[in-house]
Amino acid sequence: MENPDINITIIDRDRVKHQIEAPTDMAMNLMEVVRSYELAPEGTIGICGGMAMCASCQCYVLSETELPEMQDDEEAMLSEAFNVKDNSRLGCQIQMTPEMEGLEIELAPES
Amino acid sequence: MITTDILIIGAGPTGLFTVFEAGLLKLKCHLIDALPQPGGQCTELYPKKPIYDIPAYPEILAGDLTDKLMEQCKQFEPGFTLGERAETIEKQDDGSFIVITNKGTKHQAPIVAIAGGLGSFEPRKPLIHNITDFEDKGVEYIIKEPELYRDKKVVIAGGGDSALDWSIFLSDIAESVTLIHRRNEFRGHLDSVEKVQELKNKGKINLITPAEITAINGNGKVESVEVTKKDEEPIIVETDHFIPLFGLSPKLGPIANWGLEIEKNAIKVDNALDYQTNIPGIFAIGDVNTYPGKLKLILCGFHEATLMCQAAYKILNPGKRYVLKYTTVSGVNGFDGTRKEAPKAVVKAID
């Protein structure tokens, strides 16, 4: 069977780069991947549990990877969040798929 | 001074169920919560969202779960201190604790149960360098007293329900209301959005979108704000008040300084026994605690609350004999004089 993991790069809030393997067969989103590797302290990421309601999993997409289109609730949340840039996304709204091999993101500051 | 048997910090699902379990053991509870209503995250963040993993409820809305928990614990007459944040705790010579809120309300109890979830909800402050200098000098993150704004110039920032609703409400009271949002789209209830549109057309709300507040000016109090639209020169809007309404985010807050052992933003407890913290008499239950294998689930909070109440009973009634009773067998005797019990079996002879 093919390996369902993909290689992605995550830059944490201390600017440390982590190259990690993210499973694509566990219905995990990017926020959950970050949590599973404990790349941000518990309680500072995914506070609302992944409902696009707190922006604690905001990240900046650094690679050209094609990502699912932004839905209304993500867009609305980002319009109220801080430190938002043009490449901001909410990690909880990005389900990991094999097409995301090579994805590189940076976690936005805690706010 | 408010006195009780178990002082619960946090009125979320775990805190509310604690009232019921404590009540079965004839222990009285009082709850403190920074939010103005009980329910914690369930009512503050997602009252209309369904939860699917509450035992026996295939689906229940978070807001409805709160209502049910309130109904379930009602006969044990819990006291509430709402809209206040537990600030300090001090152990007394008799072993009890005094907890004082940010508004100075004093509570005393021999047992403290921290059911604080992710912490207390604090307003999210926009990143404007001098904003803290103007707090309570024209900058307010929460509207407590609308009369404060009568005949004043007000600038509101935000794109959610509270920004829309307060803009509508204050348009009748204030001299002028300016609503600023980073996008043209708002994410409030449709009728609120329509109402703001209507008030904008009538000239009662000055709407500036897509724009951001980039600076606050004033000498000792807010006199104007700098508003920047994308790719445009900033403009100055004169105002007496600037009200940023960007929602609330939970912070562990003062509890972090209570001398409790903290790990991963949560309070370490003894999960082998009773969810007691490193300070005897202080327990931590629900999402706020951590132990090996911890899962932040409401149903786990219920379990932790139940075991914690047994331990509290033993502390309050040392040496007293006790056996677990089933509600189906013993019924539920409320502190308000009510009694719930299973109907007696009817025995009827056949002629």
Contacts between the chains, C-beta under 8 A, distances in Angstrom:
chain1	res1	chain2	res2	distance
A	41	B	264	6.1
A	41	B	265	5.9
A	42	B	264	3.9
A	42	B	265	5.5
A	42	B	266	6.7
A	42	B	290	7.8
A	43	B	118	6.3
A	43	B	119	7.8
A	43	B	252	7.1
A	43	B	264	6.6
A	43	B	265	3.0
A	43	B	266	6.6
A	44	B	265	6.8
A	47	B	118	5.9
A	47	B	249	6.9
A	47	B	250	6.2
A	48	B	41	7.7
A	48	B	45	5.8
A	48	B	46	7.5
A	51	B	45	7.5
A	51	B	46	6.1
A	51	B	49	6.7
A	53	B	45	5.6
A	53	B	46	6.6
A	54	B	45	7.6
A	54	B	249	6.2
A	56	B	249	7.3
A	72	B	187	7.7
A	73	B	187	7.6
A	75	B	183	7.8
A	75	B	185	7.5
A	76	B	159	6.9
A	76	B	160	7.9
A	76	B	185	7.0
A	76	B	187	3.6
A	79	B	159	5.3
A	79	B	181	7.2
A	79	B	182	5.0
A	79	B	183	4.3
A	79	B	185	7.2
A	79	B	187	7.6
A	80	B	158	6.4
A	80	B	159	5.3
A	80	B	160	6.2
A	80	B	182	7.4
A	80	B	187	7.9
A	80	B	246	5.4
A	80	B	247	6.5
A	82	B	124	7.3
A	82	B	126	6.5
A	82	B	127	5.2
A	82	B	246	7.7
A	83	B	127	7.0
A	84	B	182	7.8
A	111	B	124	6.8
A	111	B	127	7.5
A	111	B	249	7.6
